[in-house]
Amino acid sequence: MDLNLEGHRVIVTAGASGIGLKIAEAFRDEGANVWICDLNPTSISGVSSAVCDVANRNQVGDFFGTAVDDLGGLDCLVNNAGIAGPTANIEDIDPADWDECLTVCLTSQFNFARLAMPYLKASSNPSMANLSSMAGRVGFAQRTAYAAAKWGVVGLTKSLSMEGGSSGVRVNAILPGLVAGDRQRRVLSAKAEAKNLKFSEMEAQAFSYTSIKDYVEPNQIADQIVYLASDRARTISGQAISVCGDTQMLA
């Protein structure tokens, strides 16, 4: 499907691996001009990149200025950066771990959105995609920091959709379920340890709450975001869109 994104100007946070990498590659393959940031230096064919800590507002400002100057504007921001956060009962969570999770998963999206919105309002096809999680819809016991941040992303998304709507800026949240990859394995391993279960038992329990008993592939999330950035999605905004195999609960 030709989504007419040739020359589209895109920034993807944490785009060097995992979901972010697939998003950057999907836009590149549609002919978009893509900049990514990440904590680690990286080189991806056809994609510009720079090192940036999304939790550091000064670094975000420096990166954003460089990227937008090179792109000549901005048509799409993808707020992908996030961390798993602590796995523990609330009384056992180190406040520093709580603060870090909220900063990386939620405040980083503010850091980028506040800079991006004026440029998006000047675009002829503007969109923003914010990565939330099914933890931002159903909650997540022993993962309260992560769940709180991801619920916050949905609220941020809805509010930004209302703010940007008169200028045609579409803002949507993506809520992945169990995503294939090392990060999901680490999350399930931590939950298994907290519950004194084997990994296979924890995995089976997690899938017992989904209709589709399979992992979401990162490219499925990328495909959804690229579609939302196209003119075909020009009236889709303010939505929390699940890509989750119909997850009713998180174990």
URPE-V738068 format. One record per residue. N is the residue number from 0. BURIAL is b if it has 16 or more other ideal C-beta (glycine too) atoms within 10 Angstrom, else e. Layout:
n=N burial=BURIAL
n=N burial=BURIAL
//
This chain:
n=0 burial=e
n=1 burial=e
n=2 burial=b
n=3 burial=e
n=4 burial=b
n=5 burial=e
n=6 burial=e
n=7 burial=b
n=8 burial=b
n=9 burial=b
n=10 burial=b
n=11 burial=b
n=12 burial=b
n=13 burial=b
n=14 burial=b
n=15 burial=b
n=16 burial=b
n=17 burial=b
n=18 burial=b
n=19 burial=b
n=20 burial=b
n=21 burial=b
n=22 burial=b
n=23 burial=b
n=24 burial=b
n=25 burial=b
n=26 burial=b
n=27 burial=b
n=28 burial=e
n=29 burial=b
n=30 burial=e
n=31 burial=b
n=32 burial=b
n=33 burial=b
n=34 burial=b
n=35 burial=b
n=36 burial=b
n=37 burial=b
n=38 burial=e
n=39 burial=e
n=40 burial=e
n=41 burial=b
n=42 burial=e
n=43 burial=b
n=44 burial=e
n=45 burial=e
n=46 burial=b
n=47 burial=b
n=48 burial=b
n=49 burial=b
n=50 burial=e
n=51 burial=b
n=52 burial=b
n=53 burial=b
n=54 burial=b
n=55 burial=e
n=56 burial=e
n=57 burial=e
n=58 burial=b
n=59 burial=b
n=60 burial=e
n=61 burial=e
n=62 burial=b
n=63 burial=b
n=64 burial=e
n=65 burial=e
n=66 burial=b
n=67 burial=b
n=68 burial=e
n=69 burial=e
n=70 burial=b
n=71 burial=e
n=72 burial=e
n=73 burial=b
n=74 burial=b
n=75 burial=b
n=76 burial=b
n=77 burial=b
n=78 burial=b
n=79 burial=b
n=80 burial=b
n=81 burial=b
n=82 burial=b
n=83 burial=b
n=84 burial=b
n=85 burial=b
n=86 burial=b
n=87 burial=b
n=88 burial=e
n=89 burial=e
n=90 burial=e
n=91 burial=e
n=92 burial=b
n=93 burial=e
n=94 burial=e
n=95 burial=e
n=96 burial=e
n=97 burial=b
n=98 burial=e
n=99 burial=b
n=100 burial=b
n=101 burial=b
n=102 burial=b
n=103 burial=b
n=104 burial=b
n=105 burial=b
n=106 burial=b
n=107 burial=b
n=108 burial=b
n=109 burial=b
n=110 burial=b
n=111 burial=b
n=112 burial=b
n=113 burial=e
n=114 burial=b
n=115 burial=b
n=116 burial=b
n=117 burial=e
n=118 burial=b
n=119 burial=b
n=120 burial=e
n=121 burial=e
n=122 burial=b
n=123 burial=e
n=124 burial=b
n=125 burial=b
n=126 burial=b
n=127 burial=b
n=128 burial=b
n=129 burial=b
n=130 burial=b
n=131 burial=b
n=132 burial=b
n=133 burial=b
n=134 burial=b
n=135 burial=b
n=136 burial=b
n=137 burial=b
n=138 burial=e
n=139 burial=b
n=140 burial=e
n=141 burial=b
n=142 burial=b
n=143 burial=b
n=144 burial=b
n=145 burial=b
n=146 burial=b
n=147 burial=b
n=148 burial=b
n=149 burial=b
n=150 burial=b
n=151 burial=b
n=152 burial=b
n=153 burial=b
n=154 burial=e
n=155 burial=b
n=156 burial=b
n=157 burial=b
n=158 burial=e
n=159 burial=b
n=160 burial=b
n=161 burial=e
n=162 burial=e
n=163 burial=b
n=164 burial=e
n=165 burial=e
n=166 burial=e
n=167 burial=e
n=168 burial=b
n=169 burial=b
n=170 burial=b
n=171 burial=b
n=172 burial=b
n=173 burial=b
n=174 burial=b
n=175 burial=b
n=176 burial=b
n=177 burial=b
n=178 burial=b
n=179 burial=e
n=180 burial=b
n=181 burial=e
n=182 burial=e
n=183 burial=b
n=184 burial=e
n=185 burial=e
n=186 burial=b
n=187 burial=b
n=188 burial=e
n=189 burial=b
n=190 burial=b
n=191 burial=b
n=192 burial=e
n=193 burial=b
n=194 burial=e
n=195 burial=e
n=196 burial=b
n=197 burial=e
n=198 burial=e
n=199 burial=e
n=200 burial=e
n=201 burial=b
n=202 burial=b
n=203 burial=e
n=204 burial=b
n=205 burial=b
n=206 burial=b
n=207 burial=e
n=208 burial=b
n=209 burial=b
n=210 burial=e
n=211 burial=e
n=212 burial=e
n=213 burial=e
n=214 burial=b
n=215 burial=b
n=216 burial=e
n=217 burial=b
n=218 burial=e
n=219 burial=b
n=220 burial=b
n=221 burial=b
n=222 burial=b
n=223 burial=b
n=224 burial=b
n=225 burial=b
n=226 burial=e
n=227 burial=b
n=228 burial=b
n=229 burial=b
n=230 burial=e
n=231 burial=e
n=232 burial=b
n=233 burial=e
n=234 burial=e
n=235 burial=e
n=236 burial=b
n=237 burial=b
n=238 burial=b
n=239 burial=b
n=240 burial=b
n=241 burial=b
n=242 burial=b
n=243 burial=b
n=244 burial=b
n=245 burial=e
n=246 burial=b
n=247 burial=e
n=248 burial=e
n=249 burial=b
n=250 burial=b
//
